[in-house]
Amino acid sequence: MHDTPQRREARQHPVERRLGRGSADVTSTAVLFGISTDHLADALGMQASIEVLKALGEHAKSYFGRVGGFSVRHRRDEFLAIFPDINLEKTERLVHDFAVEFQQHALLDVRALAARKTGYDACFEINLIAGTTSCSALDDIEQLLEKAKADQKIIARYPCGEEGGTK
């Protein structure tokens, strides 16, 4: 078999395909989000906890799509958001605003979903963490993930049975 451009593109990470392979001068930003849940699977069961994580990812995809970014799942409890042509300062404001909206809207949806899936009001804690870094179309995806992971900190904490809040 020959290594065609289509085959090479199919092997690329989804982020690399979306950013393209343009100039190193074009700066974008990336945010690696993680959802840390204490005993989520214990409280809800495995299937319900997966549904909760999927709902959180869909909220991020919808939110970041509205501001010109895109997100992809990296692991079960991590997703990477890319903001083409948006500087680090503006991205940090977007991350803060996302955390606030997450608390005000998505968390209520998550609690309702958890109650529907389990039949009761389960108690679980969610910590939303994020790490932000600059990137360009020439960056290696693994290095990008490492830089963002090194910057991760809790941006929002939602304790069981409390309203929680953003940091």
N, C-alpha and C positions, 0 to 999 in steps of 0.2 A: 504494500500500500504506500502511496505517496502522501507526504505531509502537506496537504493543501491549506490555503489560508483559512478555509472554513473549519477544518479540523483543529488548526492552531487556536482559532477563536473559541471553539467549543471547549477547549481545555482551560481557557482563561477563567480566573475567578470572576464572578458576576460584577464585582466592583471595577476590576480592570476593564471589562467590556464596556461598562457605562462611562468611565472616565476617558476611555480611548488611550491612544499612545501619542499624545501631542507634545507640546513644548513643555519643558521644565519650568519655564517662566510663568506659566499660568498656575496661580496658587489657589488651592481649594482647601477645605478643612474636612476633617473626619472626626466622628465621635463614636467611640465604642461604648455602648450601653450594656449594662448587666443588670439583671433582675435577681436580687438575692432574696430568697424566700426562706424563712425559718419554718421548717416542718410543713411546707405546703402540701406535699404528697401525703404526709401523715394525716393532716387535717381534712383533706378533700378526697383522697384517693388518687391514684396515678392518672387515670383518664381525665378527671375533673381538673387536676393541676395542669395537665397538658393543655386543656381548653383555655384555662386562665392565661397561661403563657402565650398561647396563640392570639388571644384577644389583646394582650398588651402589645404584641408585635404589630397587629393590625392597626392599633391606635397610633403607634409610631409611624407606620407607613403612611397613614392618612394625614397625620399632622405635618410630617416633613415634606410630603408631596405638595402641600399647599404653599410652602415657602421655597419651592424650587429644588429641594433636596431629594434624595432617595435613600432607602434603607434596605438592607438584606440581612437575613438571619445568618449569624456566624456559628453559633452553637445553640443548643436547646434554650439556654437562658441568656444569650448574648445576641445583640444585633449591632450592625455597623451602619451609621448614617453618614452620607457624603453630601457636602454642600459645595457644588462647583462654583467657583468664582466668588466665594464669600469668605471674608477674612476671619481671623481667629476671634477678634473682639465681638463681632456680630454673631458668630456661632455660639459663643459663650452666653450671649443674651438669649438666643434661640433655645439653648439647653435649659436655661433658667425658666423661660416661659413654658417650655414643654413640661417641666417638672410641676409647675403651678397648674397647668391645664390637666395634667395627669391626675393630680390630687383632686381637683374640682370635678372632673368628669369621668375619666377612665376608671378611677378607683371605685366609684359607685357602680359602674357597669361590671367591674370585676367581682365586687361583692355580690351583686345580683346574680351573675352567672354562677358563682360558686354556690349560692343558695339553691338555684335551680338544679344544678348538677348533683348536689348532695341531699337536698330536701331539708336542710337546716342551715342556720346562720353560723358557719364555721369560723373559727378564730385562727388567723394566720397573720404574719407580719411580712411586709414587702419593703425592701430597700432598693431604691433605684440608684445605680451608680453610673458614672460617666467619666470618660477620659477624652480630652480633646487634643488634636494635633493638626498642624498644617500638613498639606500633602500636595503632590503634583501628579500629573498623568504618568510620569516616569518612575514614581515610587514603586517599590516592590510591596506587594500586599502583606507579606509576613512582617516586614519591617514596620509598615504602617500600623498593623495591629499591635506590635510590641510597643511602639511609641505611645499609642493611645492607651494601652493597658497600664503603662507606667504612670500615666497621669490620672487614672481613675480615682474618684472619691465619691462618697455618698452625696447625692444631690437632693434626695427626698427620702423620707422615712415614714412609713405608715404602720404604726404599731397596732396590734390586735385590739379591737374594741375602742380605739381612739381615732380622732380625726387625723392625727399625724400632721406633717407639715414639711415645708421645703427648708433646706439649709441655706 
